[in-house]
């Protein structure tokens, strides 16, 4: 999606701190990129380094045809020279300045007519006119967030960096502001690099997802590619692909493998070669598994995989249920499958603990890990 050549970002960074190493190679087009990973993995450190608040031991950062950092060539632009919009976690609004003054802070040195025109545009787009004369302590969380966003993009930066921008907000406001951010990114055509450890946020916002673990990017790609085809079991669990199952390969022939999956002989077609005697690691998203109604006969399609499972755990979460089924007909005590269903579906299926139900898995939802 690197369509706008002027809105293009690349970074190679190596930074060694006491007890922590940051080593990253990344690219971003005119899109909304989300850096997703657990707390403490170095995501905020990455943004601070890109913004120029930290200097890496080695690296190069480019935006369009501008070089912001090149340690080999001795180039290291100061933060104010980088044309980067940076929104830290706490917004960092100036408490002694009102909304208008906070937004205009980044427009110092602009011609007065241009500054006024830009201010009017941002006040309108961010819907801040009713509070333009208020101070930060008089604003709601959403108003503070929109003011900080307006200030960050006021000087027309080449890229916007956002560090957990919605973390302190309630869920309803968070969802609304995610939509606002997507709208603003499309309107102003600015690349955005946003850090989060909230999976729903990553999935809702991202054109491109970058998985960050222990100071390194371990996978990056389109949202659905990373979400549905994680590179490793560790990334799968980060992306809430709860079912990661190791299954022995009984026989491999051409592009088919025959596996013994919890007592069932299953044939998987159109797969890479896995030698007989080895194990195949399979990932399945919980929402991709179907539960058959009590009195129904399942519609059997070629290749469908059926298991009988006893419902042993129900984690009700209001809007949905995470259900754990213990698979019957096998000696394996770890033979469990996690299924996620919306609450109305849970009620319609009349699910009860300790009850046996038939589970259906379609081959197209299986993700086979290539761990060779």
N, C-alpha and C positions, 0 to 999 in steps of 0.2 A: 504493500500500500504506500510505497515511497513515491507518491505522485508529484508532490511539489518539491522541486529540486532545492529551492531556497530553504525549505523547512525540513532539514535533514540533520540528524545528530548521530555522532559516533564517539565512543570513549573506550580507551584501553587504560586501565588503572591498576597499579600495584602499590599497596600501602601496607607496611608492617608496623603494627603497634604492639605494645606489650601484651602478649597472650592472644593476639588476634591478627590475622592476615586478611586483607581485602585484595582480591584478584578478579578483575572483571573485564570482559570484552562485550560491548553491546552496541546496537544500532537502533535508531527509531526514526520512522518517517513522520509525515504529517498525520499523526494518529494519537490515540490515547493509550499509552503503554502503562501497564501496572506491574510494579515490582512486588511480588507476593512471597511471603515466607514467614517463619515463626519469629517471635520476639527474640531479640539478641543475635539475629543473623547478620547484622551489619547494614540493614537497609537505609537507616537514617545517616549512617556514616558515608554511604555511597552518595546520597544527595548533597551532603555538606562538602564532599570532595569536588563534585561537579560544579557546585556553586562557587568554589574558590575559597571556602572557609577553612579547608585543610589542603595541604600540598602533598601529593603522593610522592613516593620514592622514585617512581618511574611511571610515565604515562603520556598519553596524547588525547586531547579532547577537541573535537571540531563541531561547529554548527554551520551548515552550508559551506561556504568557502572560507570561513573564518577559523583560524586556529587559536583556541583559548589557552591551551596548554600543550607544550612539547618539551619534556624534560631534556631530551637529547639536544634540542636546539636552543635551550635556555629561555623558552617562551613560557610566561606564567602571568596571564592578565589578572589584575586585581578584581575582586568580586563586582565592584561597581562598573567595571569595564567590560564585563562578559555578556551583557544584555540578556541576563537570565532572570526570570521571575521566580521567586522562592517563597513558598508558604510553609513556615515551620508548624509544628504540631499545635502550639499555643497561640497561633495567629500573630503574636507580637505587635498588636496595634498600639500606637502611642496613646497613653491614657489622657494626656493633656491636650490632644488634638481631636476635633470632632470628625465626623465621617468624611465631610468634604476635604478637610485638611489632611486627613490620613491618606485619602486617595491621591491628592495632589502632591504628596511628599515625593513620589517618584518622578514628578514632572518638573522638578527644579531645573531652571535653565531653558525651559520651553518658551516660545513666544506666547504672550498672554492670550491672544485670540485662539491659538492652537490648543493651549492648555484648557481654556474654557470649553472649547468644542469637544475635546476628549473627555472632560469631566461630565458634561451633559450626556454624552453617549453612554458612559459607564453607569451613571446614576439611573438612567432609563433602563438599560439592559439588566442591571442588577436589582431594579425595583427598590431603590433606596431613597427616593425623593421624600417620603414622609419622615425619614429619620436623618436627613442630610446634615442637620445642625446638632445632632445628639453626640454625646461622648461615649466611648466604648462601654463604660459601666452602666449606661442607660439602654444598651442594646440587648436584644435576645441573642441566643446562640447562633441562630440562623442569620441574623443581621450582621453579627460580628464576622461570621464566615464569609458572607457576601462582600462585606467591606474589605476584608483581607484579600479576597480574590480580585476585587476591583483594583486595589492598590498594587497587587503583584503584576497584573497585566496592563496597568495604565501606560507605562512607557513603551508598549509594544515589544515585549521581549521576544527573543528567538525561540525560547522554550520555557515552559512553566514546570517547575518542580514542586510537588505537593507531598508533605510528610504527614500521613495519617490525618487528612483534613477533616474527617467526619467522626473521629474517635470519641469526642466528648459530647456528641449530640444524641438525642433519643432516636429510636429506630424510625419513627414516622418522618421526622425532620431529615434524618439521614437519607432516606429513600428519595424525598423531594429534592434534596440538594445534589444527589447523584445525577438525577435527571437534568438539573440546572447546569451541572458541569459539562455533561455531554452536549447540551444545547450551545453553551458558550464556546466549547472547543470547536464545534462545527461552524459557529458564526464567525469567530476570529481566526480560524484556520491556523491554530498554534499547536505544535506538538506538546503533549503533556506527559510527564513521567510522574506517576503517583505511587506512593508506597503505602501498603496496607498489609495487615495479617488477617483481614476479614474476608473469608472466601466469597460470601455473597456480594461484597463490594467488588472484588476482583472480577467476578463473572459478569456482574451488571455493567461495569464500566469499560472493560478492556477491549480494545481492538487487538492488542498484543499483550501476552502474559509472559513475564520473566520470573522464573522460580529462583529464589535466592535462599541458599543454605550455607551457613558457616562462612560467609564472606565471598561466596562464589555463585555465579549463575549456573545452575545445573540443567536447566532446560528453558528454551524460549521459543515462542511461536504464536500462531493465532490462538484466540481464546479457546475455541472448541477443540483444536488439535491438542493443546496441553491438558485441557479438562478431561477429554475422553481417551487420549492416547499418551498417558504419562510415561516418561522414559524409564522410570525405576519404581519398584514397590514403595520406596520411601516417598517419592513425589506423589504416587497414587494416594497414599494415606493423607498427605497434605491437601490433596484435592478432593477429599471425602469419598474416594473410591474404597469403601470399607472392605470389600471382599477381594482379598489377594490370596489365591489358593495355589498350592503346589501339587501337581498331578503327575504320576509316573507315565511315561510314554511306553506303551506296550509294543507298538510296531510303527515304523515310519516307512512310507513308500511314496516316491515322487512328491507331489504337493499335498499329500494327506498324512495325518497322524492319527493313530488309534490310541486312545488313552483309557485308562481304568480310573474312572472318576467316582469315588465312593461306591464301588461295587457295580457301577454301570459301564458298559462298553460304549464309548462315544467316539465317533469319527469326526474329525475337523478337517475341512477341505480348504484349499487355497492358502496354505500356510508355509512358512519357511521350513527348512529341513531341521528336525530335531531328532538326534540319534536315539534308537531303541535303548531302553534301560536308563535313560536320563529323565529328568523331570521338566515338565512344562509349567511355567508360572502364568496363571490366568488372573486377570482383573475384571471385576463386574461392578458397575455402579449400582447401589442399592435401589434406586428408583427405576432401574431397567428390568427388574425381576417381577414377574406377574404371579398373583395368587389366584387360584381357581375358586370360584364360588362353590358353596357346599353341594348344591344339587345340580351343578352344571357338569357337562362333559366338555373338557377343553377342546378347542378347535386345533387339531394336530396339523402342523406344517412340517414339511421335510426338514430334518435336522434339529427340530425342537428337542430340548433336553428337559426331562421331568424328574423331579425329586419329591418324595414325601417327607415333610418336615413337621416336627412338633414345635409349636410356638412356646418358647421358654422365657422370653423377655419382651416386654412392651415398654419402650421409652416414649411416653406421650409428651409431646412438646407443643400442645395447643393447636397449631396449624397442621402438624403432621405427626406420624408415629414412626419410630425406628424399631423394627421388629427383628428379633433373633430367633431363627428356626434351627433346631437340632435335626440333622438329616438322619432318617431311619434306614435300616438295612445295611449298615456298615459298622465295623468295629472301631472306627476312628472317633475318639472322643472329641477331636477338634473339628469334626464335620459339621460346621455351622455356616449358615448363610444369613446375612443381614439384608433386610428388605425395608425400603422406605415408602410409605403411602400417605397421601393427604388424609386429613381427618374424615371428610365425607366418604371416601373410599373405605376406610377402616370400618365405619358404621355399616356401610352397604354390604361388606363382606362378612359381617357378624363374627368377628374374630374374638377368640377367647383363649386365655392361657391354657397350656397343656393339651391343646387340641391339635389333631393331625390335619394338615392341609397339603394340597398339591401345589408345587411351585413350578413355574415354566420359565425357561431361559432360552431365548432365541439366539442362534449362533452369531448374528450380526452385532449383538451387544457385548460379545466377549472381546477383551483386549489381551492379546498375547504379548508378554514381555520378551524382548530379545535381550537376554542377559549374557549372551556369549561375548 
